Amino acid sequence: MRLDGVLFFPVTPFDKAGAVAEAALAEHVAQGVAAGAGGVFTACGTGEFNALDLDDYTRVVAGSVAATGGRVPVLAGAGGPAPAARAFAAAAAAQGADGLLLMPPYLVSSPAEGLVRYVREVVSATELPVIVYHRGNARFTPAAAAEVAAIPQVIGLKDGLGDFDLLQRIILTVRRAVDRDFTFFNGLPTAEFTVPAYRGLGVNLYSSAVFAFAPEIALAFYKGVTAGDDDLVQRLLTDFYLPLVTLRDQVPGYAVALIKAGVRLRGLDVGGVRAPLIDPTPEHVARLERIMHTGLEIAGA
């Protein structure tokens, strides 16, 4: 499985009763794929994986696979306690997902050898390809990353730390130890903001939460980056992404809640976020709307 282009991380819509809104999910995913997503990562961080039970998760993965219709790969989140992560991995495979994004285990401190053991235990529950998320308490050493990369099902590592010195060490160690294609990609919140820095390390693939509510902006940025249009890239970074990141940092959890608010602003009712996240204030939603309009103008949308 090869990933390319802008990677789409859909939100998980909830109805007024708090249940997964399957029709809204299908519309959201179908719109993203039609807009040009290079892959769908469902029930991951932006999709509030942390707040989904197994039934919710199964519905989200099944709905995303159906809405995508085989046009691009669908990867589903898994993580948390090892037994739960294995159950989510098995459910994703049963619903037709093409791969997994393995997020950190439950919030405990562990040595690198423990992280390798965790990956092995989860991977053993499925035959799906797995991308490992390097962030939070899942902080891999270069040696541990190379050990994980040697597991045949593990096809990539998503970096959510932004520690470029450590990431360079990991890349060099993995490339030396593993004689096959292995994908690294930028998984920081609002990843476009750090794309120039990651590209300096040869990491060109990135996730785009912005794509979920403004694919026109995300695609314009991607086109600018890949075509060498530095003026467009700098205008979007300065006038759209910087204000968005500044707003995002106002409240913990806004990296998800603002994206969901943005989807609602674009006309699709996806409901609010589940606890422990909170929805943006009306003032912050108004700021988001102004920021979004600026980005759409720059993108020519």
C-alpha positions as CSV (number, residue, x, y, z in Angstrom):
1,M,0.0,0.0,0.0
2,R,1.4,3.4,-1.1
3,L,0.2,6.7,0.3
4,D,0.5,9.9,-1.7
5,G,-1.1,13.4,-1.8
6,V,-3.1,14.9,1.0
7,L,-4.1,12.5,3.7
8,F,-7.7,13.0,5.0
9,F,-8.5,12.6,8.7
10,P,-12.3,12.8,8.9
11,V,-14.2,13.9,12.0
12,T,-16.7,11.5,13.6
13,P,-20.2,13.1,13.4
14,F,-22.5,12.7,16.3
15,D,-26.3,13.3,16.3
16,K,-28.3,15.2,18.9
17,A,-28.5,12.1,21.1
18,G,-24.8,11.7,21.0
19,A,-24.7,8.6,18.8
20,V,-22.6,8.2,15.7
21,A,-24.4,10.0,12.8
22,E,-23.8,7.5,10.0
23,A,-25.4,9.4,7.2
24,A,-23.4,12.5,8.0
25,L,-20.2,10.4,8.2
26,A,-20.9,8.9,4.8
27,E,-21.4,12.4,3.3
28,H,-18.3,13.8,5.0
29,V,-16.0,10.9,3.8
30,A,-17.5,10.9,0.3
31,Q,-17.0,14.6,-0.1
32,G,-13.3,14.3,1.0
33,V,-12.5,11.5,-1.3
34,A,-14.2,13.4,-4.2
35,A,-12.2,16.5,-3.4
36,G,-9.0,14.5,-4.0
37,A,-7.8,12.9,-0.7
38,G,-4.9,10.5,-1.1
39,G,-6.0,8.3,1.7
40,V,-8.7,8.2,4.5
41,F,-7.6,7.8,8.1
42,T,-10.8,7.2,10.0
43,A,-11.5,7.0,13.7
44,C,-8.1,8.4,14.5
45,G,-7.2,11.5,16.5
46,T,-9.3,14.0,14.5
47,G,-12.1,11.3,14.6
48,E,-12.0,11.2,18.4
49,F,-10.8,7.6,18.6
50,N,-10.3,8.2,22.4
51,A,-14.1,8.7,22.8
52,L,-15.3,5.8,20.8
53,D,-16.4,2.4,22.1
54,L,-16.0,-0.7,20.0
55,D,-19.6,-0.4,18.6
56,D,-19.0,3.2,17.6
57,Y,-15.7,2.4,16.1
58,T,-17.1,-0.5,14.1
59,R,-19.8,1.8,12.6
60,V,-17.3,4.5,11.8
61,V,-14.9,2.1,10.0
62,A,-17.6,0.3,8.1
63,G,-19.2,3.6,7.1
64,S,-15.9,5.1,6.0
65,V,-15.0,2.0,3.9
66,A,-18.4,2.0,2.2
67,A,-18.3,5.8,1.5
68,T,-14.7,5.5,0.1
69,G,-15.7,2.7,-2.3
70,G,-12.2,1.5,-2.8
71,R,-11.0,4.7,-4.5
72,V,-8.3,5.3,-1.9
73,P,-6.9,3.3,1.0
74,V,-8.8,3.5,4.3
75,L,-6.7,3.2,7.5
76,A,-8.4,3.0,10.9
77,G,-7.0,4.1,14.3
78,A,-6.2,1.6,17.0
79,G,-4.5,2.1,20.4
80,G,-5.0,2.3,24.1
81,P,-4.6,-0.8,26.3
82,A,-3.2,-3.7,24.4
83,P,-6.3,-5.9,24.7
84,A,-8.5,-3.1,23.4
85,A,-6.1,-2.2,20.7
86,R,-6.1,-5.8,19.5
87,A,-10.0,-5.8,19.5
88,F,-10.1,-2.5,17.5
89,A,-7.5,-3.9,15.0
90,A,-9.6,-7.1,14.5
91,A,-12.8,-5.0,14.0
92,A,-11.1,-2.8,11.5
93,A,-10.0,-5.8,9.4
94,A,-13.5,-7.3,9.6
95,Q,-15.0,-4.1,8.3
96,G,-12.7,-3.9,5.3
97,A,-10.1,-1.4,6.3
98,D,-6.8,-1.4,4.4
99,G,-4.5,-0.7,7.3
100,L,-4.1,0.7,10.8
101,L,-2.7,3.7,12.5
102,L,-1.4,2.4,15.8
103,M,-1.6,5.2,18.3
104,P,0.0,5.3,21.8
105,P,-0.9,2.8,24.5
106,Y,-2.7,3.8,27.6
107,L,-1.0,6.7,29.3
108,V,1.8,4.9,31.2
109,S,5.6,5.4,31.1
110,S,7.5,2.5,29.6
111,P,11.0,1.8,28.3
112,A,11.5,1.5,24.5
113,E,11.5,-2.3,24.8
114,G,8.0,-2.1,26.2
115,L,6.8,0.0,23.2
116,V,8.2,-2.6,20.8
117,R,6.4,-5.3,22.7
118,Y,3.2,-3.4,22.5
119,V,3.5,-3.0,18.8
120,R,4.2,-6.7,18.4
121,E,1.2,-7.7,20.5
122,V,-1.2,-5.5,18.6
123,V,0.2,-6.4,15.2
124,S,-0.2,-10.1,16.0
125,A,-4.0,-9.6,16.1
126,T,-4.3,-8.7,12.4
127,E,-2.8,-9.1,9.0
128,L,-3.3,-5.5,8.1
129,P,-0.4,-3.1,7.3
130,V,0.3,-0.9,10.3
131,I,1.7,2.7,10.6
132,V,3.0,3.4,14.1
133,Y,2.3,6.8,15.7
134,H,5.4,8.3,17.4
135,R,4.0,10.8,19.9
136,G,3.1,11.4,23.5
137,N,4.2,8.5,25.7
138,A,5.0,6.4,22.6
139,R,8.4,7.9,22.1
140,F,10.7,5.5,20.2
141,T,14.5,5.5,20.3
142,P,16.2,5.0,17.0
143,A,17.0,1.4,17.9
144,A,13.5,0.7,18.9
145,A,12.1,2.3,15.8
146,A,14.4,0.1,13.7
147,E,13.2,-3.0,15.6
148,V,9.6,-2.0,15.0
149,A,10.3,-1.2,11.3
150,A,11.7,-4.7,10.9
151,I,8.2,-6.2,11.6
152,P,6.9,-7.1,8.1
153,Q,3.4,-5.6,8.7
154,V,4.8,-2.3,9.9
155,I,5.0,0.0,6.9
156,G,5.6,3.4,8.3
157,L,6.0,5.8,11.2
158,K,4.0,9.0,11.8
159,D,5.9,11.6,13.7
160,G,3.8,13.6,16.2
161,L,6.7,14.9,18.3
162,G,8.5,17.4,16.1
163,D,11.8,16.5,17.6
164,F,13.9,16.9,14.4
165,D,17.1,15.7,15.9
166,L,15.5,12.5,17.2
167,L,13.6,12.0,13.9
168,Q,16.7,12.4,11.8
169,R,18.4,9.7,14.0
170,I,15.4,7.4,13.6
171,I,15.2,7.9,9.8
172,L,18.9,7.2,9.3
173,T,18.8,4.1,11.6
174,V,15.7,2.7,10.0
175,R,17.0,3.2,6.5
176,R,20.2,1.4,7.3
177,A,18.4,-1.5,9.1
178,V,15.4,-2.1,6.8
179,D,15.9,-3.0,3.2
180,R,12.4,-2.2,1.9
181,D,10.0,0.7,1.4
182,F,9.2,2.4,4.7
183,T,7.1,5.5,5.0
184,F,7.7,8.5,7.3
185,F,5.2,11.3,7.6
186,N,4.5,14.4,9.5
187,G,1.7,14.0,11.9
188,L,1.9,17.1,14.0
189,P,-1.3,19.0,14.6
190,T,-2.0,21.4,11.7
191,A,0.9,19.6,10.0
192,E,1.2,22.1,7.1
193,F,2.7,24.6,9.5
194,T,5.8,22.4,9.7
195,V,5.9,21.0,6.2
196,P,8.9,23.0,5.1
197,A,11.0,21.8,8.1
198,Y,10.0,18.1,7.6
199,R,10.8,18.3,3.9
200,G,14.3,19.4,4.9
201,L,14.6,15.9,6.4
202,G,13.2,14.2,3.3
203,V,9.8,13.6,4.9
204,N,7.3,14.8,2.3
205,L,4.1,13.1,3.3
206,Y,1.9,14.7,5.9
207,S,-1.6,14.5,7.4
208,S,-4.0,17.3,6.9
209,A,-6.7,18.1,9.5
210,V,-7.5,21.3,7.5
211,F,-8.6,19.1,4.6
212,A,-11.5,17.9,6.7
213,F,-13.2,21.3,6.5
214,A,-11.4,23.2,3.8
215,P,-10.0,20.8,1.2
216,E,-9.5,23.8,-1.2
217,I,-7.0,25.3,1.1
218,A,-5.2,22.1,1.9
219,L,-4.9,21.2,-1.8
220,A,-3.7,24.7,-2.7
221,F,-1.0,24.4,-0.1
222,Y,0.0,20.9,-1.3
223,K,0.1,22.2,-4.9
224,G,2.2,25.1,-3.8
225,V,4.7,22.9,-1.9
226,T,5.0,20.3,-4.7
227,A,5.2,22.8,-7.5
228,G,7.7,25.1,-5.8
229,D,5.3,28.0,-5.5
230,D,7.0,29.6,-2.5
231,D,4.9,32.7,-2.7
232,L,1.7,30.8,-2.3
233,V,3.1,28.6,0.4
234,Q,4.3,31.7,2.4
235,R,1.0,33.5,2.0
236,L,-1.0,30.5,3.2
237,L,1.4,29.9,6.1
238,T,1.3,33.6,7.2
239,D,-2.3,34.5,6.6
240,F,-4.1,31.3,7.2
241,Y,-2.1,28.6,9.0
242,L,-0.4,30.9,11.5
243,P,-3.7,32.5,12.7
244,L,-5.2,29.0,12.8
245,V,-2.4,27.6,14.9
246,T,-2.6,30.6,17.2
247,L,-6.3,30.0,17.7
248,R,-5.8,26.3,18.1
249,D,-3.4,26.9,21.0
250,Q,-5.9,28.9,22.9
251,V,-7.6,25.8,24.4
252,P,-6.4,22.2,24.8
253,G,-8.2,20.0,22.5
254,Y,-9.0,22.6,19.9
255,A,-6.8,20.7,17.4
256,V,-9.9,18.5,17.1
257,A,-12.8,20.8,18.2
258,L,-11.9,23.6,15.7
259,I,-11.8,21.1,12.8
260,K,-15.3,19.9,13.7
261,A,-16.5,23.5,14.0
262,G,-15.0,24.1,10.6
263,V,-16.9,21.2,9.1
264,R,-20.1,22.7,10.5
265,L,-19.3,26.1,9.1
266,R,-19.0,24.5,5.7
267,G,-22.6,23.3,6.0
268,L,-22.5,19.7,7.2
269,D,-23.9,19.1,10.7
270,V,-21.5,16.8,12.4
271,G,-22.5,17.7,16.0
272,G,-20.1,18.6,18.7
273,V,-17.2,16.8,20.4
274,R,-17.4,14.3,23.1
275,A,-15.9,14.7,26.6
276,P,-13.2,15.4,27.6
277,L,-13.0,17.8,24.7
278,I,-15.1,21.0,24.6
279,D,-16.6,22.8,21.6
280,P,-15.2,26.2,20.7
281,T,-16.8,29.4,22.1
282,P,-19.0,31.5,19.7
283,E,-16.2,34.1,19.6
284,H,-13.6,31.5,18.6
285,V,-15.9,30.0,16.0
286,A,-16.3,33.5,14.5
287,R,-12.5,33.9,14.4
288,L,-12.2,30.5,12.7
289,E,-14.7,31.6,10.1
290,R,-12.7,34.7,9.3
291,I,-9.5,32.8,9.1
292,M,-11.1,30.2,6.8
293,H,-12.5,32.9,4.5
294,T,-9.0,34.4,4.2
295,G,-7.5,31.0,3.4
296,L,-10.2,30.3,0.8
297,E,-9.5,33.7,-0.9
298,I,-5.8,33.0,-1.1
299,A,-6.5,29.5,-2.5
300,G,-8.7,31.1,-5.1
301,A,-11.8,29.1,-4.0
